[in-house]
Amino acid sequence: MYTIDKQQAQYETYILSDEINHSRLEVVPARGGIITRWRIQGQNILYFDAERFSQPNLSLRGGIPILFPICGNLPHNSYTHQGKTYQLKQHGFARDLPWEVIATETQESAQMILQLTSNDYTLRVYPFAFSLRFTYQLQGNKLTILQVYENLSQETMKFSCGFHPYFLTEDK
């Protein structure tokens, strides 16, 4: 049986559960669509720094942040496109912006679809109009993340994307 619940703390958290397999995924759309917790058969899979998370001015450390439109960093956090210089910090902006919940479903899996669309801020640091849609699916002990990157600009959109998972280890 699959369920999706919402819990309100500092941020609204979506809790996707597979109750038969005792798996659980927690997602916070307002903080970059980040997966903050993933439990399989009651065991935490991810490291998550809740103290840093509670301070919006600090970068996240833990969970599974989304990296877009770059992974890593640029020299001096800047780049030039068509003669104009843009400032873009390490790993881009997707992990810092609120994502919109488009849909949830509990038929074949616990599933939610999130969307991030370009806006005035993103266009100031990245001159491309875009729409990103990520589908998180929890089924049994498996997490699937489906990704759609849509270029809404008239020119080729250059980007890199990725995740920065913080897996929990016992020896650190």
ZADO-1210 file (C-alpha; in nm, 4 decimals, padded with zeros to 6 digits):
<atoms>
<atom x="00.0000" y="00.0000" z="00.0000" code="MET" pos="1"/>
<atom x="00.1373" y="00.3383" z="-00.1031" code="TYR" pos="2"/>
<atom x="00.0619" y="00.6650" z="00.0746" code="THR" pos="3"/>
<atom x="00.1616" y="01.0292" z="00.0493" code="ILE" pos="4"/>
<atom x="00.1234" y="01.2555" z="00.3494" code="ASP" pos="5"/>
<atom x="00.2183" y="01.6155" z="00.4136" code="LYS" pos="6"/>
<atom x="00.3821" y="01.7384" z="00.7304" code="GLN" pos="7"/>
<atom x="00.4301" y="02.1033" z="00.8186" code="GLN" pos="8"/>
<atom x="00.7422" y="02.1967" z="01.0123" code="ALA" pos="9"/>
<atom x="00.9713" y="02.4803" z="00.9051" code="GLN" pos="10"/>
<atom x="00.8879" y="02.3706" z="00.5487" code="TYR" pos="11"/>
<atom x="00.6088" y="02.1593" z="00.4076" code="GLU" pos="12"/>
<atom x="00.7414" y="01.8057" z="00.3688" code="THR" pos="13"/>
<atom x="00.5887" y="01.5372" z="00.1477" code="TYR" pos="14"/>
<atom x="00.6251" y="01.1862" z="00.2871" code="ILE" pos="15"/>
<atom x="00.6014" y="00.9094" z="00.0268" code="LEU" pos="16"/>
<atom x="00.5614" y="00.5645" z="00.1813" code="SER" pos="17"/>
<atom x="00.5517" y="00.2027" z="00.0743" code="ASP" pos="18"/>
<atom x="00.3988" y="00.0632" z="00.3911" code="GLU" pos="19"/>
<atom x="00.4298" y="-00.3028" z="00.2914" code="ILE" pos="20"/>
<atom x="00.8069" y="-00.2753" z="00.2394" code="ASN" pos="21"/>
<atom x="00.8635" y="-00.0170" z="00.5167" code="HIS" pos="22"/>
<atom x="01.0213" y="00.2328" z="00.2766" code="SER" pos="23"/>
<atom x="00.9835" y="00.6072" z="00.3086" code="ARG" pos="24"/>
<atom x="01.0971" y="00.9158" z="00.1183" code="LEU" pos="25"/>
<atom x="01.0752" y="01.2753" z="00.2434" code="GLU" pos="26"/>
<atom x="01.0784" y="01.5638" z="-00.0056" code="VAL" pos="27"/>
<atom x="01.0801" y="01.9392" z="00.0604" code="VAL" pos="28"/>
<atom x="00.9672" y="02.1252" z="-00.2551" code="PRO" pos="29"/>
<atom x="01.0295" y="02.4726" z="-00.1057" code="ALA" pos="30"/>
<atom x="01.4020" y="02.4002" z="-00.0534" code="ARG" pos="31"/>
<atom x="01.5010" y="02.3023" z="-00.4044" code="GLY" pos="32"/>
<atom x="01.2830" y="01.9915" z="-00.4350" code="GLY" pos="33"/>
<atom x="01.5372" y="01.8143" z="-00.2165" code="ILE" pos="34"/>
<atom x="01.4965" y="01.4595" z="-00.0929" code="ILE" pos="35"/>
<atom x="01.5852" y="01.4991" z="00.2747" code="THR" pos="36"/>
<atom x="01.5353" y="01.1417" z="00.3931" code="ARG" pos="37"/>
<atom x="01.5143" y="00.7962" z="00.2401" code="TRP" pos="38"/>
<atom x="01.4507" y="00.4966" z="00.4600" code="ARG" pos="39"/>
<atom x="01.4506" y="00.1348" z="00.3461" code="ILE" pos="40"/>
<atom x="01.3067" y="-00.1201" z="00.5869" code="GLN" pos="41"/>
<atom x="01.3373" y="00.1386" z="00.8642" code="GLY" pos="42"/>
<atom x="01.7058" y="00.2162" z="00.7980" code="GLN" pos="43"/>
<atom x="01.8263" y="00.5626" z="00.6955" code="ASN" pos="44"/>
<atom x="02.0128" y="00.5641" z="00.3647" code="ILE" pos="45"/>
<atom x="02.1053" y="00.9331" z="00.3560" code="LEU" pos="46"/>
<atom x="02.3039" y="01.1694" z="00.5748" code="TYR" pos="47"/>
<atom x="02.1176" y="01.4942" z="00.6444" code="PHE" pos="48"/>
<atom x="02.2352" y="01.8020" z="00.8369" code="ASP" pos="49"/>
<atom x="01.9084" y="01.9307" z="00.9876" code="ALA" pos="50"/>
<atom x="02.0796" y="02.2263" z="01.1561" code="GLU" pos="51"/>
<atom x="02.2100" y="02.3678" z="00.8258" code="ARG" pos="52"/>
<atom x="01.8742" y="02.2933" z="00.6633" code="PHE" pos="53"/>
<atom x="01.6978" y="02.5114" z="00.9214" code="SER" pos="54"/>
<atom x="01.9060" y="02.8124" z="00.8093" code="GLN" pos="55"/>
<atom x="01.7909" y="02.9213" z="00.4604" code="PRO" pos="56"/>
<atom x="02.1007" y="03.1385" z="00.4068" code="ASN" pos="57"/>
<atom x="02.3286" y="02.8312" z="00.4275" code="LEU" pos="58"/>
<atom x="02.3779" y="02.5798" z="00.1510" code="SER" pos="59"/>
<atom x="02.2302" y="02.2374" z="00.2104" code="LEU" pos="60"/>
<atom x="02.4436" y="01.9527" z="00.3317" code="ARG" pos="61"/>
<atom x="02.2801" y="01.6157" z="00.3068" code="GLY" pos="62"/>
<atom x="01.9891" y="01.4464" z="00.1357" code="GLY" pos="63"/>
<atom x="01.9883" y="01.4502" z="-00.2439" code="ILE" pos="64"/>
<atom x="02.0186" y="01.8074" z="-00.3792" code="PRO" pos="65"/>
<atom x="01.9427" y="01.8765" z="-00.7466" code="ILE" pos="66"/>
<atom x="02.2238" y="02.0353" z="-00.9485" code="LEU" pos="67"/>
<atom x="02.1219" y="02.2549" z="-01.2442" code="PHE" pos="68"/>
<atom x="02.2226" y="02.4263" z="-01.4723" code="PRO" pos="69"/>
<atom x="02.5791" y="02.3356" z="-01.3723" code="ILE" pos="70"/>
<atom x="02.7516" y="02.0698" z="-01.1668" code="CYS" pos="71"/>
<atom x="03.0583" y="02.1932" z="-00.9859" code="GLY" pos="72"/>
<atom x="03.1813" y="02.5479" z="-01.0157" code="ASN" pos="73"/>
<atom x="03.3014" y="02.8008" z="-01.2694" code="LEU" pos="74"/>
<atom x="03.6200" y="03.0088" z="-01.2472" code="PRO" pos="75"/>
<atom x="03.5226" y="03.3162" z="-01.0432" code="HIS" pos="76"/>
<atom x="03.1601" y="03.1892" z="-01.0512" code="ASN" pos="77"/>
<atom x="03.1093" y="03.3569" z="-01.3882" code="SER" pos="78"/>
<atom x="03.0743" y="03.2778" z="-01.7573" code="TYR" pos="79"/>
<atom x="03.0131" y="03.4693" z="-02.0792" code="THR" pos="80"/>
<atom x="02.7326" y="03.3999" z="-02.3252" code="HIS" pos="81"/>
<atom x="02.6919" y="03.6078" z="-02.6432" code="GLN" pos="82"/>
<atom x="02.9188" y="03.8801" z="-02.5072" code="GLY" pos="83"/>
<atom x="02.7434" y="03.9175" z="-02.1714" code="LYS" pos="84"/>
<atom x="02.8922" y="03.7996" z="-01.8403" code="THR" pos="85"/>
<atom x="02.6718" y="03.6106" z="-01.5946" code="TYR" pos="86"/>
<atom x="02.7329" y="03.5147" z="-01.2322" code="GLN" pos="87"/>
<atom x="02.6390" y="03.1571" z="-01.1421" code="LEU" pos="88"/>
<atom x="02.7380" y="02.9977" z="-00.8140" code="LYS" pos="89"/>
<atom x="02.8551" y="02.6412" z="-00.7575" code="GLN" pos="90"/>
<atom x="02.6047" y="02.3714" z="-00.8626" code="HIS" pos="91"/>
<atom x="02.3637" y="02.6310" z="-01.0030" code="GLY" pos="92"/>
<atom x="02.0337" y="02.7443" z="-00.8557" code="PHE" pos="93"/>
<atom x="01.7869" y="02.4531" z="-00.8733" code="ALA" pos="94"/>
<atom x="01.8774" y="02.3323" z="-00.5236" code="ARG" pos="95"/>
<atom x="01.7984" y="02.6757" z="-00.3762" code="ASP" pos="96"/>
<atom x="01.4684" y="02.7620" z="-00.5442" code="LEU" pos="97"/>
<atom x="01.1172" y="02.6453" z="-00.4570" code="PRO" pos="98"/>
<atom x="00.9741" y="02.3754" z="-00.6819" code="TRP" pos="99"/>
<atom x="00.6022" y="02.3405" z="-00.7509" code="GLU" pos="100"/>
<atom x="00.4206" y="02.0150" z="-00.6810" code="VAL" pos="101"/>
<atom x="00.2334" y="01.9288" z="-01.0023" code="ILE" pos="102"/>
<atom x="00.0814" y="01.5925" z="-00.9079" code="ALA" pos="103"/>
<atom x="00.0903" y="01.3021" z="-00.6653" code="THR" pos="104"/>
<atom x="-00.0214" y="00.9420" z="-00.7139" code="GLU" pos="105"/>
<atom x="-00.0395" y="00.6249" z="-00.5050" code="THR" pos="106"/>
<atom x="-00.1611" y="00.3582" z="-00.7505" code="GLN" pos="107"/>
<atom x="00.1495" y="00.1694" z="-00.8711" code="GLU" pos="108"/>
<atom x="00.3984" y="00.3516" z="-00.6472" code="SER" pos="109"/>
<atom x="00.4180" y="00.6519" z="-00.4175" code="ALA" pos="110"/>
<atom x="00.4895" y="00.9189" z="-00.6761" code="GLN" pos="111"/>
<atom x="00.5113" y="01.2958" z="-00.6968" code="MET" pos="112"/>
<atom x="00.5928" y="01.5310" z="-00.9831" code="ILE" pos="113"/>
<atom x="00.7781" y="01.8568" z="-00.9157" code="LEU" pos="114"/>
<atom x="00.8408" y="02.1434" z="-01.1563" code="GLN" pos="115"/>
<atom x="01.0837" y="02.4328" z="-01.1710" code="LEU" pos="116"/>
<atom x="01.0314" y="02.6973" z="-01.4391" code="THR" pos="117"/>
<atom x="01.2590" y="02.9842" z="-01.5335" code="SER" pos="118"/>
<atom x="01.1750" y="03.3197" z="-01.3768" code="ASN" pos="119"/>
<atom x="01.3195" y="03.6712" z="-01.3507" code="ASP" pos="120"/>
<atom x="01.5913" y="03.5566" z="-01.1112" code="TYR" pos="121"/>
<atom x="01.7040" y="03.2564" z="-01.3169" code="THR" pos="122"/>
<atom x="01.7094" y="03.4619" z="-01.6368" code="LEU" pos="123"/>
<atom x="01.9464" y="03.7130" z="-01.4704" code="ARG" pos="124"/>
<atom x="02.2033" y="03.4389" z="-01.3993" code="VAL" pos="125"/>
<atom x="02.1227" y="03.1938" z="-01.6817" code="TYR" pos="126"/>
<atom x="01.9839" y="03.3423" z="-02.0061" code="PRO" pos="127"/>
<atom x="01.7598" y="03.0523" z="-02.1060" code="PHE" pos="128"/>
<atom x="01.3895" y="02.9933" z="-02.0502" code="ALA" pos="129"/>
<atom x="01.3255" y="02.6384" z="-01.9314" code="PHE" pos="130"/>
<atom x="01.0960" y="02.4019" z="-01.7495" code="SER" pos="131"/>
<atom x="01.2205" y="02.1072" z="-01.5438" code="LEU" pos="132"/>
<atom x="00.9930" y="01.8254" z="-01.4276" code="ARG" pos="133"/>
<atom x="01.1164" y="01.5593" z="-01.1900" code="PHE" pos="134"/>
<atom x="00.9103" y="01.2575" z="-01.0919" code="THR" pos="135"/>
<atom x="01.0061" y="01.0824" z="-00.7692" code="TYR" pos="136"/>
<atom x="00.8769" y="00.7244" z="-00.7530" code="GLN" pos="137"/>
<atom x="00.9106" y="00.5060" z="-00.4437" code="LEU" pos="138"/>
<atom x="00.8252" y="00.1398" z="-00.4953" code="GLN" pos="139"/>
<atom x="00.9527" y="-00.1277" z="-00.2620" code="GLY" pos="140"/>
<atom x="01.3160" y="-00.0540" z="-00.1843" code="ASN" pos="141"/>
<atom x="01.3640" y="00.1297" z="-00.5145" code="LYS" pos="142"/>
<atom x="01.3734" y="00.5034" z="-00.5783" code="LEU" pos="143"/>
<atom x="01.3335" y="00.6123" z="-00.9410" code="THR" pos="144"/>
<atom x="01.3821" y="00.9737" z="-01.0478" code="ILE" pos="145"/>
<atom x="01.2487" y="01.0576" z="-01.3946" code="LEU" pos="146"/>
<atom x="01.3721" y="01.3883" z="-01.5359" code="GLN" pos="147"/>
<atom x="01.2427" y="01.6108" z="-01.8166" code="VAL" pos="148"/>
<atom x="01.4427" y="01.9167" z="-01.9268" code="TYR" pos="149"/>
<atom x="01.2491" y="02.1440" z="-02.1613" code="GLU" pos="150"/>
<atom x="01.4153" y="02.4304" z="-02.3456" code="ASN" pos="151"/>
<atom x="01.1651" y="02.7156" z="-02.3868" code="LEU" pos="152"/>
<atom x="01.4224" y="02.9422" z="-02.5556" code="SER" pos="153"/>
<atom x="01.4749" y="02.9894" z="-02.9273" code="GLN" pos="154"/>
<atom x="01.8425" y="02.8917" z="-02.9076" code="GLU" pos="155"/>
<atom x="02.0292" y="02.5849" z="-02.7896" code="THR" pos="156"/>
<atom x="02.0275" y="02.5659" z="-02.4100" code="MET" pos="157"/>
<atom x="02.3620" y="02.4617" z="-02.2653" code="LYS" pos="158"/>
<atom x="02.3482" y="02.2947" z="-01.9253" code="PHE" pos="159"/>
<atom x="02.4702" y="02.0148" z="-01.7076" code="SER" pos="160"/>
<atom x="02.2644" y="01.8415" z="-01.4441" code="CYS" pos="161"/>
<atom x="02.3092" y="01.5965" z="-01.1658" code="GLY" pos="162"/>
<atom x="02.2481" y="01.4974" z="-00.8077" code="PHE" pos="163"/>
<atom x="02.4680" y="01.5308" z="-00.5032" code="HIS" pos="164"/>
<atom x="02.3581" y="01.2386" z="-00.2825" code="PRO" pos="165"/>
<atom x="02.4942" y="01.2227" z="00.0700" code="TYR" pos="166"/>
<atom x="02.4876" y="00.8544" z="00.1590" code="PHE" pos="167"/>
<atom x="02.5035" y="00.7763" z="00.5282" code="LEU" pos="168"/>
<atom x="02.8194" y="00.5997" z="00.6397" code="THR" pos="169"/>
<atom x="02.8992" y="00.4691" z="00.9841" code="GLU" pos="170"/>
<atom x="03.2734" y="00.5382" z="00.9758" code="ASP" pos="171"/>
<atom x="03.2691" y="00.9172" z="00.9510" code="LYS" pos="172"/>
</atoms>
